[in-house]
């Protein structure tokens, strides 16, 4: 699965993207975030407060309880404000 990180998430993690195979017990986006927190201090910092994170599976906005199923790409980014 390709993971994409944007804005301050990318800065904390130290990379814009990575290809990973999620653990079998990561059924939802939230499950994956819990696992990602254990990968590095940067991941832990980036995913410390899930209220500040939005995500998209295969370029479709989803909630953190969305199933990963057969997702090819998962993007994480901060909430976007418009004007």
Backbone as JSON Lines, residues from 0, in Angstrom:
{"i":0,"aa":"X","n":[0.85,-1.17,0.0],"ca":[0.0,0.0,0.0],"c":[0.9,1.23,0.0]}
{"i":1,"aa":"X","n":[0.53,2.19,-0.82],"ca":[1.28,3.44,-0.89],"c":[0.65,4.42,0.09]}
{"i":2,"aa":"X","n":[1.47,4.97,0.98],"ca":[1.02,5.97,1.94],"c":[1.61,7.31,1.54]}
{"i":3,"aa":"X","n":[0.77,8.33,1.51],"ca":[1.2,9.68,1.17],"c":[0.98,10.59,2.37]}
{"i":4,"aa":"X","n":[1.96,11.45,2.65],"ca":[1.88,12.37,3.78],"c":[1.99,13.8,3.26]}
{"i":5,"aa":"X","n":[1.13,14.68,3.74],"ca":[1.12,16.06,3.28],"c":[1.29,17.03,4.44]}
{"i":6,"aa":"X","n":[1.81,18.21,4.11],"ca":[1.96,19.34,5.04],"c":[2.78,18.94,6.27]}
{"i":7,"aa":"X","n":[2.3,19.3,7.47],"ca":[3.1,19.05,8.68],"c":[3.24,17.56,8.99]}
{"i":8,"aa":"X","n":[2.35,16.71,8.48],"ca":[2.53,15.27,8.68],"c":[3.81,14.81,7.97]}
{"i":9,"aa":"X","n":[4.01,15.29,6.75],"ca":[5.22,14.97,5.99],"c":[6.46,15.47,6.73]}
{"i":10,"aa":"X","n":[6.39,16.66,7.27],"ca":[7.53,17.23,7.99],"c":[7.88,16.42,9.24]}
{"i":11,"aa":"X","n":[6.88,16.0,10.0],"ca":[7.14,15.22,11.22],"c":[7.66,13.83,10.9]}
{"i":12,"aa":"X","n":[7.12,13.2,9.87],"ca":[7.53,11.85,9.51],"c":[8.87,11.87,8.78]}
{"i":13,"aa":"X","n":[9.13,12.94,8.04],"ca":[10.41,13.08,7.35],"c":[10.43,12.52,5.94]}
{"i":14,"aa":"X","n":[9.26,12.21,5.41],"ca":[9.16,11.74,4.03],"c":[7.75,11.98,3.5]}
{"i":15,"aa":"X","n":[7.66,12.11,2.2],"ca":[6.37,12.41,1.57],"c":[5.55,11.16,1.3]}
{"i":16,"aa":"X","n":[6.22,10.02,1.15],"ca":[5.49,8.79,0.88],"c":[6.32,7.58,1.26]}
{"i":17,"aa":"X","n":[5.63,6.48,1.42],"ca":[6.3,5.19,1.66],"c":[5.36,4.08,1.23]}
{"i":18,"aa":"X","n":[5.95,2.97,0.88],"ca":[5.19,1.78,0.51],"c":[5.32,0.76,1.63]}
{"i":19,"aa":"X","n":[4.19,0.35,2.18],"ca":[4.18,-0.56,3.32],"c":[3.13,-1.65,3.13]}
{"i":20,"aa":"X","n":[3.36,-2.75,3.79],"ca":[2.34,-3.79,3.89],"c":[1.79,-3.71,5.31]}
{"i":21,"aa":"X","n":[0.54,-3.28,5.45],"ca":[-0.03,-3.15,6.79],"c":[-0.14,-4.51,7.47]}
{"i":22,"aa":"X","n":[-0.12,-4.53,8.79],"ca":[-0.32,-5.79,9.49],"c":[-1.74,-6.31,9.25]}
{"i":23,"aa":"X","n":[-1.91,-7.59,9.37],"ca":[-3.21,-8.22,9.1],"c":[-4.32,-7.68,10.0]}
{"i":24,"aa":"X","n":[-3.97,-7.24,11.21],"ca":[-5.0,-6.76,12.14],"c":[-5.38,-5.3,11.89]}
{"i":25,"aa":"X","n":[-4.84,-4.67,10.86],"ca":[-5.19,-3.29,10.53],"c":[-6.36,-3.3,9.54]}
{"i":26,"aa":"X","n":[-7.57,-3.38,10.08],"ca":[-8.76,-3.48,9.25],"c":[-9.29,-2.11,8.81]}
{"i":27,"aa":"X","n":[-9.01,-1.08,9.62],"ca":[-9.51,0.27,9.33],"c":[-8.35,1.25,9.26]}
{"i":28,"aa":"X","n":[-8.66,2.45,8.81],"ca":[-7.64,3.51,8.78],"c":[-7.13,3.76,10.19]}
{"i":29,"aa":"X","n":[-8.02,3.8,11.16],"ca":[-7.59,4.03,12.55],"c":[-6.65,2.92,13.03]}
{"i":30,"aa":"X","n":[-6.95,1.68,12.72],"ca":[-6.07,0.58,13.09],"c":[-4.68,0.78,12.49]}
{"i":31,"aa":"X","n":[-4.63,1.23,11.26],"ca":[-3.35,1.47,10.6],"c":[-2.6,2.59,11.29]}
{"i":32,"aa":"X","n":[-3.3,3.65,11.67],"ca":[-2.66,4.77,12.39],"c":[-2.05,4.29,13.69]}
{"i":33,"aa":"X","n":[-2.77,3.46,14.43],"ca":[-2.24,2.92,15.69],"c":[-0.93,2.18,15.42]}
{"i":34,"aa":"X","n":[-0.89,1.41,14.38],"ca":[0.34,0.68,14.01],"c":[1.44,1.64,13.54]}
{"i":35,"aa":"X","n":[1.07,2.63,12.73],"ca":[2.07,3.58,12.22],"c":[2.76,4.33,13.36]}
{"i":36,"aa":"X","n":[2.03,4.62,14.43],"ca":[2.63,5.32,15.58],"c":[3.84,4.58,16.14]}
{"i":37,"aa":"X","n":[3.89,3.28,15.95],"ca":[4.99,2.48,16.51],"c":[6.21,2.43,15.6]}
{"i":38,"aa":"X","n":[6.11,2.95,14.39],"ca":[7.19,2.83,13.4],"c":[8.37,3.74,13.67]}
{"i":39,"aa":"X","n":[8.13,4.93,14.21],"ca":[9.23,5.86,14.48],"c":[8.72,6.99,15.37]}
{"i":40,"aa":"X","n":[9.63,7.74,15.99],"ca":[9.18,8.91,16.76],"c":[8.45,9.93,15.88]}
{"i":41,"aa":"X","n":[8.88,10.07,14.62],"ca":[8.2,10.98,13.71],"c":[6.77,10.57,13.42]}
{"i":42,"aa":"X","n":[6.57,9.27,13.2],"ca":[5.21,8.76,12.98],"c":[4.36,8.98,14.24]}
{"i":43,"aa":"X","n":[4.94,8.71,15.4],"ca":[4.22,8.89,16.66],"c":[3.78,10.35,16.83]}
{"i":44,"aa":"X","n":[4.67,11.29,16.51],"ca":[4.34,12.71,16.62],"c":[3.27,13.11,15.61]}
{"i":45,"aa":"X","n":[3.4,12.63,14.38],"ca":[2.46,13.0,13.33],"c":[1.05,12.5,13.62]}
{"i":46,"aa":"X","n":[0.95,11.3,14.19],"ca":[-0.36,10.69,14.42],"c":[-0.8,10.76,15.88]}
{"i":47,"aa":"X","n":[-0.21,11.65,16.65],"ca":[-0.54,11.76,18.08],"c":[-1.99,12.17,18.31]}
{"i":48,"aa":"X","n":[-2.51,13.07,17.51],"ca":[-3.88,13.56,17.69],"c":[-4.67,13.31,16.41]}
{"i":49,"aa":"X","n":[-5.45,12.27,16.4],"ca":[-6.17,11.9,15.17],"c":[-7.27,12.91,14.82]}
{"i":50,"aa":"X","n":[-7.65,13.78,15.74],"ca":[-8.65,14.8,15.42],"c":[-8.11,15.81,14.41]}
{"i":51,"aa":"X","n":[-6.79,15.84,14.27],"ca":[-6.16,16.79,13.36],"c":[-5.79,16.17,12.02]}
{"i":52,"aa":"X","n":[-6.27,14.96,11.76],"ca":[-5.87,14.23,10.56],"c":[-7.09,13.9,9.7]}
{"i":53,"aa":"X","n":[-6.95,14.12,8.43],"ca":[-7.94,13.7,7.45],"c":[-7.27,12.68,6.53]}
{"i":54,"aa":"X","n":[-8.06,11.88,5.85],"ca":[-7.44,10.9,4.96],"c":[-8.31,10.62,3.75]}
{"i":55,"aa":"X","n":[-7.68,10.03,2.76],"ca":[-8.37,9.63,1.54],"c":[-7.84,8.26,1.13]}
{"i":56,"aa":"X","n":[-8.74,7.38,0.75],"ca":[-8.37,6.07,0.22],"c":[-8.61,6.13,-1.28]}
{"i":57,"aa":"X","n":[-7.56,5.85,-2.02],"ca":[-7.64,5.88,-3.48],"c":[-8.33,7.16,-3.98]}
{"i":58,"aa":"X","n":[-7.92,8.28,-3.4],"ca":[-8.35,9.63,-3.75],"c":[-9.8,9.94,-3.44]}
{"i":59,"aa":"X","n":[-10.39,9.19,-2.51],"ca":[-11.75,9.46,-2.03],"c":[-11.68,9.74,-0.53]}
{"i":60,"aa":"X","n":[-12.2,10.89,-0.1],"ca":[-12.19,11.22,1.32],"c":[-12.96,10.17,2.11]}
{"i":61,"aa":"X","n":[-12.39,9.75,3.25],"ca":[-13.02,8.75,4.11],"c":[-12.81,9.14,5.56]}
{"i":62,"aa":"X","n":[-13.59,8.54,6.45],"ca":[-13.41,8.72,7.88],"c":[-12.34,7.75,8.37]}
{"i":63,"aa":"X","n":[-11.88,7.98,9.58],"ca":[-10.83,7.12,10.14],"c":[-11.32,5.71,10.46]}
{"i":64,"aa":"X","n":[-12.63,5.51,10.49],"ca":[-13.14,4.16,10.73],"c":[-13.43,3.41,9.42]}
{"i":65,"aa":"X","n":[-13.03,4.0,8.31],"ca":[-13.23,3.35,7.0],"c":[-12.37,2.09,6.89]}
{"i":66,"aa":"X","n":[-12.93,1.04,6.28],"ca":[-12.14,-0.19,6.1],"c":[-11.05,0.01,5.05]}
{"i":67,"aa":"X","n":[-9.9,-0.62,5.28],"ca":[-8.8,-0.54,4.32],"c":[-9.06,-1.44,3.11]}
{"i":68,"aa":"X","n":[-9.67,-2.58,3.35],"ca":[-10.01,-3.54,2.29],"c":[-8.9,-3.67,1.27]}
{"i":69,"aa":"X","n":[-9.16,-3.3,0.03],"ca":[-8.16,-3.47,-1.03],"c":[-7.57,-2.13,-1.46]}
{"i":70,"aa":"X","n":[-7.41,-1.21,-0.53],"ca":[-6.88,0.11,-0.84],"c":[-5.47,0.01,-1.43]}
{"i":71,"aa":"X","n":[-5.23,0.75,-2.48],"ca":[-3.9,0.81,-3.09],"c":[-3.13,2.02,-2.58]}
{"i":72,"aa":"X","n":[-3.85,3.1,-2.24],"ca":[-3.21,4.34,-1.82],"c":[-3.99,4.96,-0.67]}
{"i":73,"aa":"X","n":[-3.27,5.44,0.32],"ca":[-3.87,6.11,1.47],"c":[-3.12,7.4,1.7]}
{"i":74,"aa":"X","n":[-3.83,8.51,1.66],"ca":[-3.23,9.83,1.85],"c":[-3.66,10.42,3.18]}
{"i":75,"aa":"X","n":[-2.71,11.0,3.91],"ca":[-2.98,11.65,5.18],"c":[-2.63,13.12,5.05]}
{"i":76,"aa":"X","n":[-3.51,13.99,5.59],"ca":[-3.28,15.42,5.5],"c":[-4.04,16.12,6.61]}
{"i":77,"aa":"X","n":[-3.66,17.36,6.92],"ca":[-4.39,18.11,7.94],"c":[-5.72,18.61,7.38]}
{"i":78,"aa":"X","n":[-6.63,19.02,8.26],"ca":[-7.89,19.59,7.76],"c":[-7.59,20.8,6.88]}
{"i":79,"aa":"X","n":[-8.38,20.96,5.85],"ca":[-8.18,22.05,4.9],"c":[-9.24,23.1,5.15]}
{"i":80,"aa":"X","n":[-8.81,24.35,5.18],"ca":[-9.77,25.44,5.3],"c":[-9.8,26.19,3.99]}
{"i":81,"aa":"X","n":[-10.94,26.72,3.7],"ca":[-11.08,27.45,2.45],"c":[-11.37,28.92,2.7]}
{"i":82,"aa":"X","n":[-11.38,29.66,1.64],"ca":[-11.66,31.08,1.81],"c":[-12.17,31.66,0.53]}
